[in-house]
């Protein structure tokens, strides 16, 4: 259950990090409220998961999911560059996330 919470928290982090683009410096009400709610819920779920997982591993997986997802969403929907080098390093990040999860203690 703890790993499921980390994954959901990571997906929320991916969402709120992309949401930052739409807040316009937290001047747009609806995107700002949704982004702040995503931040709070993401960290809350991570804190629950950290009760039974090593914080270093849980945090690294959480950040990795958010970073990987935000980069992919940026390339697919926001017109960010999808160079071969960028895709290669995102692949390395994915391998790292999986490796941390597999070698975790739960």
C-alpha positions as CSV (number, residue, x, y, z in Angstrom):
1,X,0.0,0.0,0.0
2,X,2.9,2.4,0.8
3,X,4.3,2.1,-2.7
4,X,0.9,2.7,-4.2
5,X,0.7,5.9,-2.2
6,X,4.2,7.0,-3.5
7,X,3.1,6.4,-7.0
8,X,-0.1,8.3,-6.6
9,X,1.8,11.1,-4.9
10,X,4.3,11.1,-7.8
11,X,1.5,11.4,-10.3
12,X,0.1,14.3,-8.4
13,X,3.5,15.9,-8.3
14,X,3.7,15.5,-12.0
15,X,0.3,17.3,-12.3
16,X,1.1,20.2,-10.0
17,X,4.5,20.8,-11.5
18,X,2.9,21.2,-15.0
19,X,0.1,23.2,-13.3
20,X,2.6,25.8,-12.2
21,X,2.9,26.8,-15.9
22,X,-0.8,27.7,-15.9
23,X,-0.8,29.7,-12.6
24,X,1.0,32.7,-14.2
25,X,2.9,33.3,-11.0
26,X,-0.1,32.3,-8.8
27,X,-2.2,35.1,-10.3
28,X,-4.8,32.9,-12.0
29,X,-7.2,31.7,-9.4
30,X,-8.4,28.3,-10.6
31,X,-5.1,26.9,-11.8
32,X,-3.5,28.3,-8.6
33,X,-6.0,26.5,-6.3
34,X,-5.7,23.2,-8.2
35,X,-1.9,23.4,-8.2
36,X,-1.8,24.2,-4.4
37,X,-4.3,21.3,-3.8
38,X,-2.1,19.0,-5.8
39,X,1.0,20.0,-3.8
40,X,-0.7,19.5,-0.5
41,X,-2.2,16.2,-1.4
42,X,1.0,14.9,-3.0
43,X,3.1,15.7,0.1
44,X,0.4,14.3,2.4
45,X,0.4,11.0,0.6
46,X,4.2,10.9,0.6
47,X,4.2,11.5,4.3
48,X,1.8,8.6,4.9
49,X,4.0,6.3,2.7
50,X,7.1,7.4,4.6
51,X,5.8,5.9,7.8
52,X,6.8,2.5,6.5
53,X,9.3,3.2,3.7
54,X,12.8,4.6,3.9
55,X,12.4,8.3,3.3
56,X,15.4,8.5,0.9
57,X,14.0,5.9,-1.4
58,X,10.4,7.1,-1.2
59,X,11.4,10.7,-1.8
60,X,13.6,9.8,-4.7
61,X,10.9,7.7,-6.4
62,X,8.4,10.5,-5.8
63,X,10.6,13.2,-7.2
64,X,11.6,10.9,-10.1
65,X,8.0,10.2,-11.1
66,X,7.2,13.9,-11.0
67,X,10.2,14.9,-12.9
68,X,9.9,12.2,-15.6
69,X,6.2,12.8,-16.0
70,X,6.5,16.6,-16.2
71,X,9.3,16.3,-18.8
72,X,7.2,13.9,-20.9
73,X,4.1,16.1,-20.6
74,X,6.1,19.1,-21.5
75,X,7.4,17.5,-24.6
76,X,4.0,16.0,-25.7
77,X,1.7,18.9,-24.8
78,X,3.8,22.1,-24.3
79,X,6.1,21.9,-27.3
80,X,9.3,21.4,-25.2
81,X,12.2,19.8,-27.2
82,X,12.2,16.1,-27.5
83,X,15.9,15.6,-28.5
84,X,17.4,12.1,-28.6
85,X,19.8,13.1,-25.7
86,X,16.8,14.3,-23.6
87,X,14.9,11.1,-24.2
88,X,18.0,9.0,-23.4
89,X,18.4,10.7,-20.1
90,X,14.7,10.5,-19.2
91,X,15.1,6.7,-19.9
92,X,18.0,6.6,-17.4
93,X,15.8,8.4,-14.9
94,X,13.1,5.8,-15.5
95,X,15.6,3.0,-14.9
96,X,16.7,4.7,-11.7
97,X,13.1,5.0,-10.4
98,X,12.5,1.3,-11.1
99,X,15.8,0.4,-9.5
100,X,15.1,2.3,-6.4
101,X,11.6,0.8,-6.1
102,X,12.9,-2.8,-6.7
103,X,15.7,-2.4,-4.2
104,X,13.5,-0.8,-1.5
105,X,12.8,-2.6,1.7
106,X,9.1,-3.2,1.1
